[in-house]
Amino acid sequence: MYQYDEYDQHLLDERVAQFRDQMQRYLAGELSDDEFRPLRLQNGLYIQRHAPMFRISVPYGHLASRQLRKLADLARNHDRGYAHFTTRTNVQFNWPALENIPEMLAELASVQMHANQTSGNCIRNITADPFAGVAVDEVADPRAFAEILRQWATYNPEFAFLPRKFKIAFNSAAEDRVVLRVYDIGLALTRNAAGKLGFRVLVGGGLGRTPILAEEIAAFVPWQHLITYCEAILRVYNRWGRRDNAWKARIKILVKALGVEAFRHEVEEEWARSKDGPGTITEAELARVSAHFAPPAYENLAAHDTTFDAMLTDNKAFATWVKRNVRAHRQPGYASVILSLKKTGTAPGDISAEQMDHIAELADRFSFGEARMLHEQNVALADVRRQDLFALWQQARTAGLATPNIGLLTDIICCPGGDFCSLANARSIPVADALQRRFDDLDYQHDIGELDLNISGCMNSCGHHHVGHIGILGVDKNNQEWYQVSIGGTQGNGTTLGKVIGPSFALNEVVGVVEQLLETYVDLRHEDERFIDTVQRLGTAPFKERVYADRQPQRKPAHVRQDHQERPRRGRPPPDRHPRRRRGTDRHRGAHWPRAGAPRRMAGAARGTAAARPQRRTRRVAGRRRGCRRAGRRCGTAQRDRSAVPEIHRRPQLLRRHPAAPTSRLPWRTARHRRGAARSVQLHDALRLRRPAATRRALQRRTARGCNRQHRRLHPALSALGKRPATALSPRRA
């Protein structure tokens, strides 16, 4: 893995000293909360529900054994004895004291770790395939490129204040193990027809409130132009990305708004100005960084080991673990091992200080002193001799790290949720714990087969519920925890977004819902068909039908007063007078309700009282809006028989028209309740009189904002009135 040089270490130490001074000034009251906020966020410090949360970056997921031991020390000395591994290869401490953060940063710097840019609107931690360099199906090792891009992005002043956070991921294998299509930029290392190395570039992915999958904007970019092309993308985003709305500020919204072709055109134009500039990667620079990722000193081993094969035959538990937790290695005689952090009774992704120490020992003994974090919140040892697998399994079992559930139902991806996060709508950890305990039977899990179950406590989707075979999202209903269930999402190759099956469920119903989904799958599956295959074949309908079979909403019988016909409410017309009129709220009834038989807006016109001008909200009652529909016509159509509409529902008309203008009725909202519109005058016959010039101007303003079809249909007719027709004078001027 990459080792810092003197320049790297000096830069990191300076940043620690800078934040220590900022923290002292904040604690002394010299910096306000608003002034301190951007400073703490770019150093990974959040304020959560109960305490500060400190997030530490682990670039492309690589951890040396000395770094694991340092994390264990921080957990013991500054937290409550554990840490949390996230889906983006970060480490989070949920209970540190605010004044201890600078000291924690200093200790991290001593082992070449930091918390830089783990928050804020900047380029975040860069992730990569956890099995890079050892995978059988990879094109080339992407770690050197990930490190070069990390160094370019760190403290880059041009991109320190982007419209929103920005995430980049690398993959170089046939299997997508980082879910490239949910990143702002996904970089897939590939070779073109000539055998040259380059990147397929995907842009505009993201989950959260608006889940969107990234689209390809470049089929092949030579590796020399990796920085310049990413720089062009970021400059286009920095220039055109929205800053007025945080929910629409991600690059995925910009790509969707412009369209892929238009966005590609903008990027190509920007790239043409910097394509061969100082950001071009040279052969010498690539060789310098690649030297840090040279293969370790592998032994020359046989592809098959008879002792290992005998262990598989004699020990069923060991064979089950190997089947689920061991991956092939490109070097003969070696394998990669996944240590599960999903033991029943433990929150997914949580790891104790003792377990971190234990993994460090396993890494030193079996895997050249290195461990790797996975997107699924587990830990991998990438270079283990196959003849050592049995000894590794035995030691991992004693530490609770050998649960054979990788890729199964209880290998749950889960965010901290409402137990810690101040943004969460509901708790995630209790749901995950209940599911683990209900489906703890490994035989049942193996019978169900591969299944991704992801849980998020809010729409930010830190648990990636959108791409789970079963996704669970916490929602808030009247300050109560409810959970929305989706199925059909996939991660990896052919990433898709799941579909919500229906209304949300209470906390105590979630386990039963998942159980019914699995029962439906077992009943309908074909031989050797996975859960996701069955969902894709049949759709969500049979699953939805099973889940909601006993949850059909029961309509409450309407409460009807027995004396309703005899005693209508005071101030209201009899119920059979206008049966389709929409009822207003209680505050709009009473004094403003018109007398029976009088036009609604002119109820007090004859009396000259304040009731002649009721509140605006009262004017927008659907009775007047539906006046033309009662005569069998739609709004905006010509009215040939005005007498067919009851007087109370008639709409105002111009008393006199220009001869060139066709006979038409004005939309009911035209020139009403708008500043600058002509004030209406009350007449004895309850008709409104509008000035055509003011009406035309108001209609043009509505048309410019994208008005509805009836306004656009009337616009040519009203334009024929001319700029200032001398018709329809007000009564006073007449």
PEHU-V548190 format. One record per residue. N is the residue number from 1. BURIAL is I if it has 9 or more other C-alpha atoms within 8 Angstrom, else O. D_CENTER is the distance of its C-alpha to the mean C-alpha in Angstrom with 1 decimal. Layout:
n:N burial:BURIAL d_center:D_CENTER
n:N burial:BURIAL d_center:D_CENTER
This chain:
n:1 burial:O d_center:31.4
n:2 burial:O d_center:31.5
n:3 burial:O d_center:34.1
n:4 burial:O d_center:34.1
n:5 burial:O d_center:37.3
n:6 burial:O d_center:39.1
n:7 burial:O d_center:37.1
n:8 burial:O d_center:33.7
n:9 burial:I d_center:35.1
n:10 burial:O d_center:36.7
n:11 burial:O d_center:33.6
n:12 burial:I d_center:31.6
n:13 burial:I d_center:34.5
n:14 burial:O d_center:34.7
n:15 burial:O d_center:31.0
n:16 burial:I d_center:31.7
n:17 burial:I d_center:34.8
n:18 burial:O d_center:33.0
n:19 burial:I d_center:30.4
n:20 burial:I d_center:33.2
n:21 burial:O d_center:35.0
n:22 burial:I d_center:32.0
n:23 burial:I d_center:31.5
n:24 burial:O d_center:35.3
n:25 burial:I d_center:35.2
n:26 burial:I d_center:32.4
n:27 burial:I d_center:34.2
n:28 burial:O d_center:37.3
n:29 burial:O d_center:35.8
n:30 burial:O d_center:36.2
n:31 burial:I d_center:32.4
n:32 burial:O d_center:30.6
n:33 burial:O d_center:27.1
n:34 burial:O d_center:25.7
n:35 burial:O d_center:27.6
n:36 burial:I d_center:26.7
n:37 burial:O d_center:22.9
n:38 burial:I d_center:22.1
n:39 burial:I d_center:24.8
n:40 burial:I d_center:23.4
n:41 burial:I d_center:19.7
n:42 burial:I d_center:20.9
n:43 burial:I d_center:22.8
n:44 burial:I d_center:20.1
n:45 burial:I d_center:21.3
n:46 burial:I d_center:19.1
n:47 burial:O d_center:20.6
n:48 burial:I d_center:19.1
n:49 burial:I d_center:20.4
n:50 burial:O d_center:23.7
n:51 burial:I d_center:24.3
n:52 burial:I d_center:23.0
n:53 burial:I d_center:20.6
n:54 burial:I d_center:21.6
n:55 burial:I d_center:19.4
n:56 burial:I d_center:21.4
n:57 burial:I d_center:20.6
n:58 burial:I d_center:21.9
n:59 burial:I d_center:21.9
n:60 burial:I d_center:21.4
n:61 burial:I d_center:21.9
n:62 burial:I d_center:25.7
n:63 burial:I d_center:27.6
n:64 burial:I d_center:31.3
n:65 burial:I d_center:33.3
n:66 burial:O d_center:34.4
n:67 burial:I d_center:30.8
n:68 burial:I d_center:30.1
n:69 burial:I d_center:33.2
n:70 burial:I d_center:32.2
n:71 burial:I d_center:28.9
n:72 burial:I d_center:31.0
n:73 burial:I d_center:33.4
n:74 burial:I d_center:30.7
n:75 burial:I d_center:29.4
n:76 burial:I d_center:33.0
n:77 burial:O d_center:34.1
n:78 burial:I d_center:31.2
n:79 burial:I d_center:28.9
n:80 burial:O d_center:29.7
n:81 burial:I d_center:30.4
n:82 burial:I d_center:27.0
n:83 burial:I d_center:23.8
n:84 burial:I d_center:20.3
n:85 burial:I d_center:19.0
n:86 burial:I d_center:15.3
n:87 burial:I d_center:13.4
n:88 burial:O d_center:13.8
n:89 burial:I d_center:17.6
n:90 burial:I d_center:17.8
n:91 burial:I d_center:20.2
n:92 burial:I d_center:19.8
n:93 burial:I d_center:22.7
n:94 burial:I d_center:22.1
n:95 burial:I d_center:25.7
n:96 burial:I d_center:27.3
n:97 burial:I d_center:29.6
n:98 burial:O d_center:28.7
n:99 burial:O d_center:32.1
n:100 burial:I d_center:31.8
n:101 burial:I d_center:28.8
n:102 burial:I d_center:31.1
n:103 burial:O d_center:33.3
n:104 burial:I d_center:30.4
n:105 burial:I d_center:29.4
n:106 burial:I d_center:33.1
n:107 burial:I d_center:33.3
n:108 burial:I d_center:30.2
n:109 burial:I d_center:31.9
n:110 burial:O d_center:34.9
n:111 burial:I d_center:33.2
n:112 burial:I d_center:31.2
n:113 burial:I d_center:27.9
n:114 burial:I d_center:25.9
n:115 burial:I d_center:22.8
n:116 burial:I d_center:22.7
n:117 burial:I d_center:19.5
n:118 burial:I d_center:17.3
n:119 burial:I d_center:15.7
n:120 burial:I d_center:16.2
n:121 burial:I d_center:15.6
n:122 burial:I d_center:17.2
n:123 burial:I d_center:17.0
n:124 burial:I d_center:15.7
n:125 burial:I d_center:17.3
n:126 burial:I d_center:18.0
n:127 burial:I d_center:17.8
n:128 burial:I d_center:20.1
n:129 burial:I d_center:21.6
n:130 burial:I d_center:22.9
n:131 burial:O d_center:26.1
n:132 burial:I d_center:26.7
n:133 burial:I d_center:30.5
n:134 burial:I d_center:31.5
n:135 burial:I d_center:29.7
n:136 burial:O d_center:32.2
n:137 burial:O d_center:30.0
n:138 burial:I d_center:29.0
n:139 burial:I d_center:30.3
n:140 burial:I d_center:30.8
n:141 burial:I d_center:29.6
n:142 burial:I d_center:26.5
n:143 burial:I d_center:26.8
n:144 burial:I d_center:29.2
n:145 burial:O d_center:27.0
n:146 burial:I d_center:24.0
n:147 burial:I d_center:26.4
n:148 burial:I d_center:27.8
n:149 burial:I d_center:24.5
n:150 burial:I d_center:23.7
n:151 burial:O d_center:27.0
n:152 burial:O d_center:26.5
n:153 burial:I d_center:23.2
n:154 burial:I d_center:24.5
n:155 burial:O d_center:25.9
n:156 burial:O d_center:25.7
n:157 burial:O d_center:26.5
n:158 burial:O d_center:25.5
n:159 burial:I d_center:21.8
n:160 burial:I d_center:21.8
n:161 burial:I d_center:20.4
n:162 burial:I d_center:17.9
n:163 burial:I d_center:16.0
n:164 burial:I d_center:12.8
n:165 burial:I d_center:12.1
n:166 burial:I d_center:12.9
n:167 burial:I d_center:12.6
n:168 burial:I d_center:15.4
n:169 burial:I d_center:16.4
n:170 burial:I d_center:19.9
n:171 burial:I d_center:21.3
n:172 burial:I d_center:24.9
n:173 burial:I d_center:25.6
n:174 burial:O d_center:25.9
n:175 burial:O d_center:23.3
n:176 burial:I d_center:19.8
n:177 burial:I d_center:19.2
n:178 burial:I d_center:16.2
n:179 burial:I d_center:13.9
n:180 burial:I d_center:14.6
n:181 burial:I d_center:12.7
n:182 burial:I d_center:9.2
n:183 burial:I d_center:10.6
n:184 burial:I d_center:11.7
n:185 burial:I d_center:15.2
n:186 burial:I d_center:16.3
n:187 burial:I d_center:20.0
n:188 burial:I d_center:22.1
n:189 burial:I d_center:25.6
n:190 burial:I d_center:28.2
n:191 burial:I d_center:31.8
n:192 burial:I d_center:33.2
n:193 burial:O d_center:36.3
n:194 burial:O d_center:38.5
n:195 burial:O d_center:37.0
n:196 burial:O d_center:35.5
n:197 burial:I d_center:32.4
n:198 burial:I d_center:29.3
n:199 burial:I d_center:25.6
n:200 burial:I d_center:23.6
n:201 burial:I d_center:20.8
n:202 burial:I d_center:17.4
n:203 burial:I d_center:15.4
n:204 burial:I d_center:12.3
n:205 burial:I d_center:9.7
n:206 burial:I d_center:6.0
n:207 burial:I d_center:3.1
n:208 burial:I d_center:0.7
n:209 burial:O d_center:4.4
n:210 burial:O d_center:5.7
n:211 burial:I d_center:5.4
n:212 burial:I d_center:8.4
n:213 burial:I d_center:10.9
n:214 burial:I d_center:13.0
n:215 burial:I d_center:16.5
n:216 burial:I d_center:19.8
n:217 burial:I d_center:21.6
n:218 burial:I d_center:24.3
n:219 burial:O d_center:26.0
n:220 burial:I d_center:28.0
n:221 burial:I d_center:28.1
n:222 burial:I d_center:31.0
n:223 burial:I d_center:30.1
n:224 burial:O d_center:32.3
n:225 burial:I d_center:29.9
n:226 burial:I d_center:26.6
n:227 burial:I d_center:26.5
n:228 burial:I d_center:27.8
n:229 burial:I d_center:25.4
n:230 burial:O d_center:22.3
n:231 burial:I d_center:24.1
n:232 burial:I d_center:24.5
n:233 burial:I d_center:20.8
n:234 burial:I d_center:20.0
n:235 burial:I d_center:22.9
n:236 burial:I d_center:21.9
n:237 burial:I d_center:18.4
n:238 burial:I d_center:20.2
n:239 burial:O d_center:22.7
n:240 burial:O d_center:20.7
n:241 burial:I d_center:17.2
n:242 burial:I d_center:16.8
n:243 burial:O d_center:17.7
n:244 burial:O d_center:18.4
n:245 burial:O d_center:15.0
n:246 burial:I d_center:12.3
n:247 burial:O d_center:9.7
n:248 burial:O d_center:11.2
n:249 burial:I d_center:12.2
n:250 burial:I d_center:10.2
n:251 burial:I d_center:12.5
n:252 burial:I d_center:10.6
n:253 burial:I d_center:11.8
n:254 burial:I d_center:15.1
n:255 burial:I d_center:15.7
n:256 burial:I d_center:15.0
n:257 burial:O d_center:17.3
n:258 burial:I d_center:20.0
n:259 burial:O d_center:19.9
n:260 burial:I d_center:20.1
n:261 burial:O d_center:23.9
n:262 burial:O d_center:24.0
n:263 burial:I d_center:21.4
n:264 burial:I d_center:23.5
n:265 burial:O d_center:26.6
n:266 burial:I d_center:25.4
n:267 burial:I d_center:24.5
n:268 burial:I d_center:27.9
n:269 burial:O d_center:29.8
n:270 burial:I d_center:28.3
n:271 burial:I d_center:28.9
n:272 burial:O d_center:32.5
n:273 burial:O d_center:33.2
n:274 burial:I d_center:32.2
n:275 burial:I d_center:32.5
n:276 burial:O d_center:35.5
n:277 burial:O d_center:35.1
n:278 burial:O d_center:35.1
n:279 burial:I d_center:31.7
n:280 burial:I d_center:33.1
n:281 burial:I d_center:33.2
n:282 burial:O d_center:36.7
n:283 burial:O d_center:38.2
n:284 burial:O d_center:39.5
n:285 burial:O d_center:36.1
n:286 burial:I d_center:34.5
n:287 burial:O d_center:37.5
n:288 burial:O d_center:37.3
n:289 burial:I d_center:33.8
n:290 burial:I d_center:34.2
n:291 burial:O d_center:37.2
n:292 burial:I d_center:34.9
n:293 burial:I d_center:33.3
n:294 burial:O d_center:36.7
n:295 burial:O d_center:37.1
n:296 burial:O d_center:38.7
n:297 burial:O d_center:42.2
n:298 burial:O d_center:41.9
n:299 burial:O d_center:45.0
n:300 burial:O d_center:46.5
n:301 burial:O d_center:45.9
n:302 burial:O d_center:46.6
n:303 burial:O d_center:43.8
n:304 burial:O d_center:45.0
n:305 burial:I d_center:46.3
n:306 burial:O d_center:48.7
n:307 burial:O d_center:48.1
n:308 burial:I d_center:44.4
n:309 burial:I d_center:45.2
n:310 burial:O d_center:47.6
n:311 burial:I d_center:45.1
n:312 burial:I d_center:42.7
n:313 burial:O d_center:45.6
n:314 burial:O d_center:46.9
n:315 burial:O d_center:43.8
n:316 burial:O d_center:41.4
n:317 burial:O d_center:38.8
n:318 burial:I d_center:38.8
n:319 burial:I d_center:38.5
n:320 burial:I d_center:35.5
n:321 burial:I d_center:33.8
n:322 burial:I d_center:34.6
n:323 burial:O d_center:33.3
n:324 burial:I d_center:29.8
n:325 burial:I d_center:29.4
n:326 burial:I d_center:31.5
n:327 burial:O d_center:30.5
n:328 burial:I d_center:33.0
n:329 burial:I d_center:34.0
n:330 burial:O d_center:35.5
n:331 burial:O d_center:38.5
n:332 burial:I d_center:41.0
n:333 burial:I d_center:41.6
n:334 burial:I d_center:38.2
n:335 burial:I d_center:34.9
n:336 burial:I d_center:31.5
n:337 burial:I d_center:30.7
n:338 burial:I d_center:27.5
n:339 burial:I d_center:28.0
n:340 burial:I d_center:25.9
n:341 burial:I d_center:24.4
n:342 burial:I d_center:23.9
n:343 burial:I d_center:27.3
n:344 burial:O d_center:27.6
n:345 burial:O d_center:27.7
n:346 burial:I d_center:25.5
n:347 burial:I d_center:21.9
n:348 burial:I d_center:19.8
n:349 burial:I d_center:19.6
n:350 burial:I d_center:22.3
n:351 burial:I d_center:25.4
n:352 burial:I d_center:28.7
n:353 burial:I d_center:30.9
n:354 burial:O d_center:33.5
n:355 burial:I d_center:31.2
n:356 burial:I d_center:30.2
n:357 burial:I d_center:33.9
n:358 burial:I d_center:34.6
n:359 burial:I d_center:32.1
n:360 burial:I d_center:33.7
n:361 burial:I d_center:37.1
n:362 burial:I d_center:36.0
n:363 burial:I d_center:34.6
n:364 burial:I d_center:37.9
n:365 burial:O d_center:40.0
n:366 burial:I d_center:38.2
n:367 burial:I d_center:35.7
n:368 burial:I d_center:37.2
n:369 burial:I d_center:35.6
n:370 burial:I d_center:32.0
n:371 burial:I d_center:28.9
n:372 burial:I d_center:25.4
n:373 burial:I d_center:21.9
n:374 burial:I d_center:19.9
n:375 burial:I d_center:16.2
n:376 burial:O d_center:17.1
n:377 burial:I d_center:18.3
n:378 burial:I d_center:21.9
n:379 burial:I d_center:24.6
n:380 burial:I d_center:26.8
n:381 burial:I d_center:30.4
n:382 burial:I d_center:30.7
n:383 burial:I d_center:34.6
n:384 burial:I d_center:36.5
n:385 burial:I d_center:39.9
n:386 burial:I d_center:40.1
n:387 burial:I d_center:43.3
n:388 burial:I d_center:41.5
n:389 burial:I d_center:38.8
n:390 burial:I d_center:40.9
n:391 burial:O d_center:41.6
n:392 burial:I d_center:38.0
n:393 burial:I d_center:37.0
n:394 burial:O d_center:39.7
n:395 burial:O d_center:38.6
n:396 burial:I d_center:34.8
n:397 burial:I d_center:35.8
n:398 burial:O d_center:37.6
n:399 burial:I d_center:34.5
n:400 burial:I d_center:32.2
n:401 burial:I d_center:30.4
n:402 burial:I d_center:31.8
n:403 burial:I d_center:30.1
n:404 burial:I d_center:30.2
n:405 burial:I d_center:26.9
n:406 burial:I d_center:24.8
n:407 burial:I d_center:22.8
n:408 burial:I d_center:24.0
n:409 burial:I d_center:22.9
n:410 burial:I d_center:23.1
n:411 burial:I d_center:21.3
n:412 burial:I d_center:18.2
n:413 burial:I d_center:15.0
n:414 burial:I d_center:14.2
n:415 burial:I d_center:12.9
n:416 burial:I d_center:15.6
n:417 burial:I d_center:14.4
n:418 burial:I d_center:16.7
n:419 burial:I d_center:19.7
n:420 burial:I d_center:18.7
n:421 burial:I d_center:15.5
n:422 burial:O d_center:16.2
n:423 burial:O d_center:12.8
n:424 burial:I d_center:12.7
n:425 burial:I d_center:14.0
n:426 burial:I d_center:15.7
n:427 burial:I d_center:17.1
n:428 burial:I d_center:16.0
n:429 burial:I d_center:19.1
n:430 burial:O d_center:21.6
n:431 burial:I d_center:19.9
n:432 burial:I d_center:19.9
n:433 burial:I d_center:23.5
n:434 burial:I d_center:24.7
n:435 burial:I d_center:23.4
n:436 burial:I d_center:25.0
n:437 burial:I d_center:28.3
n:438 burial:O d_center:28.5
n:439 burial:I d_center:28.1
n:440 burial:I d_center:29.8
n:441 burial:O d_center:32.4
n:442 burial:O d_center:32.0
n:443 burial:O d_center:34.2
n:444 burial:O d_center:32.0
n:445 burial:I d_center:28.9
n:446 burial:I d_center:30.8
n:447 burial:O d_center:32.0
n:448 burial:I d_center:28.5
n:449 burial:I d_center:27.6
n:450 burial:I d_center:24.4
n:451 burial:I d_center:21.3
n:452 burial:I d_center:17.8
n:453 burial:I d_center:16.6
n:454 burial:I d_center:13.2
n:455 burial:I d_center:12.6
n:456 burial:I d_center:9.9
n:457 burial:I d_center:11.5
n:458 burial:I d_center:8.9
n:459 burial:I d_center:5.8
n:460 burial:O d_center:4.5
n:461 burial:I d_center:4.8
n:462 burial:I d_center:7.6
n:463 burial:I d_center:9.6
n:464 burial:I d_center:7.9
n:465 burial:I d_center:9.1
n:466 burial:I d_center:8.2
n:467 burial:I d_center:10.7
n:468 burial:I d_center:13.2
n:469 burial:I d_center:16.6
n:470 burial:I d_center:16.1
n:471 burial:I d_center:12.8
n:472 burial:I d_center:13.2
n:473 burial:I d_center:11.0
n:474 burial:I d_center:12.9
n:475 burial:I d_center:13.7
n:476 burial:I d_center:16.5
n:477 burial:O d_center:19.6
n:478 burial:O d_center:22.5
n:479 burial:O d_center:21.7
n:480 burial:O d_center:21.6
n:481 burial:I d_center:19.2
n:482 burial:I d_center:18.2
n:483 burial:I d_center:16.1
n:484 burial:I d_center:14.6
n:485 burial:I d_center:15.4
n:486 burial:I d_center:14.3
n:487 burial:I d_center:16.4
n:488 burial:I d_center:16.8
n:489 burial:I d_center:13.8
n:490 burial:I d_center:15.2
n:491 burial:I d_center:14.5
n:492 burial:I d_center:17.2
n:493 burial:O d_center:19.5
n:494 burial:O d_center:18.6
n:495 burial:I d_center:14.9
n:496 burial:I d_center:13.9
n:497 burial:I d_center:11.3
n:498 burial:I d_center:12.7
n:499 burial:I d_center:14.4
n:500 burial:O d_center:14.8
n:501 burial:I d_center:18.4
n:502 burial:O d_center:19.3
n:503 burial:O d_center:19.5
n:504 burial:O d_center:18.3
n:505 burial:I d_center:20.6
n:506 burial:I d_center:22.2
n:507 burial:I d_center:22.0
n:508 burial:O d_center:25.3
n:509 burial:O d_center:24.5
n:510 burial:I d_center:21.6
n:511 burial:I d_center:23.9
n:512 burial:O d_center:26.2
n:513 burial:I d_center:23.5
n:514 burial:O d_center:22.5
n:515 burial:O d_center:26.3
n:516 burial:I d_center:26.9
n:517 burial:I d_center:24.3
n:518 burial:I d_center:26.1
n:519 burial:O d_center:29.5
n:520 burial:I d_center:28.6
n:521 burial:I d_center:27.6
n:522 burial:O d_center:30.9
n:523 burial:O d_center:32.9
n:524 burial:O d_center:31.6
n:525 burial:I d_center:30.9
n:526 burial:O d_center:33.3
n:527 burial:O d_center:34.9
n:528 burial:O d_center:32.7
n:529 burial:O d_center:29.6
n:530 burial:I d_center:26.3
n:531 burial:I d_center:24.0
n:532 burial:I d_center:21.6
n:533 burial:O d_center:24.7
n:534 burial:I d_center:25.9
n:535 burial:I d_center:22.8
n:536 burial:O d_center:22.8
n:537 burial:O d_center:26.5
n:538 burial:O d_center:26.7
n:539 burial:O d_center:23.4
n:540 burial:I d_center:21.9
n:541 burial:O d_center:25.1
n:542 burial:I d_center:27.3
n:543 burial:I d_center:24.7
n:544 burial:I d_center:23.9
n:545 burial:O d_center:27.6
n:546 burial:I d_center:28.4
n:547 burial:I d_center:25.8
n:548 burial:O d_center:26.7
n:549 burial:O d_center:30.4
n:550 burial:O d_center:31.4
n:551 burial:O d_center:28.8
n:552 burial:O d_center:30.2
n:553 burial:O d_center:30.1
n:554 burial:O d_center:33.6
n:555 burial:O d_center:34.7
n:556 burial:O d_center:36.7
n:557 burial:O d_center:40.2
n:558 burial:O d_center:40.6
n:559 burial:O d_center:43.0
n:560 burial:O d_center:45.9
n:561 burial:O d_center:48.7
n:562 burial:O d_center:52.0
n:563 burial:O d_center:53.7
n:564 burial:O d_center:51.0
n:565 burial:O d_center:53.3
n:566 burial:O d_center:56.1
n:567 burial:O d_center:54.3
n:568 burial:I d_center:51.5
n:569 burial:O d_center:49.6
n:570 burial:O d_center:51.6
n:571 burial:I d_center:50.8
n:572 burial:I d_center:49.0
n:573 burial:O d_center:50.6
n:574 burial:O d_center:51.4
n:575 burial:O d_center:48.5
n:576 burial:O d_center:50.1
n:577 burial:O d_center:50.5
n:578 burial:O d_center:47.0
n:579 burial:O d_center:45.2
n:580 burial:O d_center:42.0
n:581 burial:O d_center:41.5
n:582 burial:O d_center:38.3
n:583 burial:O d_center:39.0
n:584 burial:I d_center:37.8
n:585 burial:O d_center:36.9
n:586 burial:O d_center:39.7
n:587 burial:O d_center:39.8
n:588 burial:I d_center:40.6
n:589 burial:I d_center:43.5
n:590 burial:I d_center:47.0
n:591 burial:O d_center:48.7
n:592 burial:I d_center:46.7
n:593 burial:I d_center:47.1
n:594 burial:I d_center:49.8
n:595 burial:I d_center:53.2
n:596 burial:O d_center:53.8
n:597 burial:O d_center:54.9
n:598 burial:I d_center:53.8
n:599 burial:I d_center:51.2
n:600 burial:I d_center:48.0
n:601 burial:I d_center:47.7
n:602 burial:I d_center:51.5
n:603 burial:I d_center:52.3
n:604 burial:I d_center:54.0
n:605 burial:I d_center:55.2
n:606 burial:O d_center:58.7
n:607 burial:O d_center:58.7
n:608 burial:O d_center:57.2
n:609 burial:O d_center:54.9
n:610 burial:O d_center:51.4
n:611 burial:I d_center:50.2
n:612 burial:I d_center:50.8
n:613 burial:O d_center:47.6
n:614 burial:I d_center:45.0
n:615 burial:O d_center:41.4
n:616 burial:O d_center:39.1
n:617 burial:O d_center:36.7
n:618 burial:I d_center:39.8
n:619 burial:O d_center:40.7
n:620 burial:O d_center:37.6
n:621 burial:I d_center:38.8
n:622 burial:O d_center:38.2
n:623 burial:I d_center:41.9
n:624 burial:I d_center:42.7
n:625 burial:I d_center:39.7
n:626 burial:I d_center:41.0
n:627 burial:I d_center:44.6
n:628 burial:I d_center:44.8
n:629 burial:I d_center:43.1
n:630 burial:O d_center:45.8
n:631 burial:O d_center:48.3
n:632 burial:O d_center:46.3
n:633 burial:O d_center:44.7
n:634 burial:O d_center:41.3
n:635 burial:I d_center:40.6
n:636 burial:I d_center:42.0
n:637 burial:O d_center:44.7
n:638 burial:O d_center:48.3
n:639 burial:O d_center:50.2
n:640 burial:O d_center:53.7
n:641 burial:O d_center:54.7
n:642 burial:O d_center:53.7
n:643 burial:O d_center:55.9
n:644 burial:O d_center:53.7
n:645 burial:I d_center:51.1
n:646 burial:O d_center:52.1
n:647 burial:O d_center:53.0
n:648 burial:I d_center:50.3
n:649 burial:I d_center:47.6
n:650 burial:I d_center:49.1
n:651 burial:I d_center:47.1
n:652 burial:O d_center:48.8
n:653 burial:I d_center:50.4
n:654 burial:I d_center:52.2
n:655 burial:O d_center:55.9
n:656 burial:O d_center:56.9
n:657 burial:O d_center:55.3
n:658 burial:O d_center:56.0
n:659 burial:O d_center:57.9
n:660 burial:O d_center:55.5
n:661 burial:I d_center:52.5
n:662 burial:O d_center:51.9
n:663 burial:O d_center:51.9
n:664 burial:O d_center:48.3
n:665 burial:I d_center:46.5
n:666 burial:I d_center:44.1
n:667 burial:I d_center:40.5
n:668 burial:O d_center:40.4
n:669 burial:O d_center:38.0
n:670 burial:I d_center:39.8
n:671 burial:I d_center:41.0
n:672 burial:O d_center:40.3
n:673 burial:O d_center:38.6
n:674 burial:O d_center:38.1
n:675 burial:O d_center:39.6
n:676 burial:O d_center:42.6
n:677 burial:I d_center:43.3
n:678 burial:I d_center:46.9
n:679 burial:O d_center:47.7
n:680 burial:O d_center:49.0
n:681 burial:O d_center:52.5
n:682 burial:I d_center:53.7
n:683 burial:O d_center:56.5
n:684 burial:O d_center:58.9
n:685 burial:O d_center:57.7
n:686 burial:O d_center:54.0
n:687 burial:I d_center:52.9
n:688 burial:I d_center:50.6
n:689 burial:I d_center:51.8
n:690 burial:I d_center:49.4
n:691 burial:I d_center:50.3
n:692 burial:I d_center:49.2
n:693 burial:I d_center:48.5
n:694 burial:I d_center:46.0
n:695 burial:I d_center:44.5
n:696 burial:I d_center:44.1
n:697 burial:O d_center:42.4
n:698 burial:I d_center:39.9
n:699 burial:I d_center:39.2
n:700 burial:I d_center:38.7
n:701 burial:O d_center:36.1
n:702 burial:I d_center:34.2
n:703 burial:I d_center:34.5
n:704 burial:O d_center:33.1
n:705 burial:O d_center:29.9
n:706 burial:O d_center:29.4
n:707 burial:I d_center:31.4
n:708 burial:O d_center:31.9
n:709 burial:O d_center:34.3
n:710 burial:I d_center:37.3
n:711 burial:I d_center:37.2
n:712 burial:I d_center:37.1
n:713 burial:I d_center:39.9
n:714 burial:I d_center:42.0
n:715 burial:I d_center:41.5
n:716 burial:O d_center:44.3
n:717 burial:I d_center:46.7
n:718 burial:I d_center:46.2
n:719 burial:I d_center:46.6
n:720 burial:O d_center:50.0
n:721 burial:I d_center:51.2
n:722 burial:O d_center:51.6
n:723 burial:O d_center:50.4
n:724 burial:O d_center:52.6
n:725 burial:I d_center:54.5
n:726 burial:O d_center:57.3
n:727 burial:I d_center:56.7
n:728 burial:I d_center:55.9
n:729 burial:O d_center:57.3
n:730 burial:I d_center:56.6
n:731 burial:O d_center:59.3
n:732 burial:O d_center:60.4
n:733 burial:O d_center:60.9
n:734 burial:O d_center:62.5
